[in-house]
């Protein structure tokens, strides 16, 4: 599955799991654009991922993690989280 298609599938799944319609995103994003995202025809900007996540009251990584779970059938939530944890632990922190 391509990245844009996986993102769209993840977006649709999370939106529906929160009982939100495409119209509920009005004022932030057009229904046409959201429909194109969910169909895999468009790829979002980082700012758009952030905005969509805030409307659904989820962390942006929730959408992206679900996206990568769709893309890699062998991946699990635990394996993705563990990989990110390991990669961040070796990255110098500027916190």
N, C-alpha and C positions, 0 to 999 in steps of 0.2 A: 504494500500500500504506500502511495506517495505521501509526502509530508503534508501537503495541503489537504488531501483527502482525509488523512488521519486527524488533522486539527479540526476539520469540519465535523467529523464524526464525534470527536470528543466534545466539541462545543455543543452539538445537538443533544448528546446524551446528558451532559451536565445541566443544560438549560431545561430539558424536559424533567429531569429528576428533581428539579426545584420548582416544578409546575409553573414555569415562565413561558409566555408566548413570545414570538418574535416582536410583537407589538409592544411588549413590556420594555423593550430596549429603546423605544422611541425617545427622541431628545438627545440620545447619545450616539446612536448609529441608525441608519435607515434600514427598514425591513428588507429592501432590495439587497443592500450590502451584506446584511446578516445572512440572508438566504444564499448569496453567492459564497460566503465563507463556509457555511454549513454544507454546501454542495461540493466544496473543494475547488471552486473556480478562482478563488482569491486567497491570498496569503496575508495575514494581519501584520501590522507593525508591532513593535514592542509596546508602544503606547496603547494600541488598540487591545492587545492581550490584557494589559493592566486594566483598562476601562471595562472590558467585557467581564473580567473576573470580579471587579468591584460591584458591578450590577448584579451578578449572581451570588455575591457575598462568599466568594472562594478566593484562595490564594492563586495568583497567576500560575504557580508551579503545579497546581492541581490540574489545570487544563493541559499544560504541557506534558505532565506525567501521563495522563490518560492518553494523550496523543501518541507518546512513545510506546505505551503498552499496546496500542492498536498496531503500530508499525512493526513491532517485534513480538511475535507470538510466543517466543521462548522466554521473554522477559516477565518478571513478576514485579509487583510493587516493591517487595523487599529487596530484590536485586537492584532495582533502579535507585532506591533510597540508599542502599549500602554503597553503590558506586559513587553517588554524589557525596556521601559522607566521607569516603576515602579521598576523593579528589579535592574536597575542600580542606581536609586535614593537612594536606601537603602544600597547600597554597598559603604563602605568607599573608598574614592578616594585618590589615590597616585599620582595624576597628578601634 
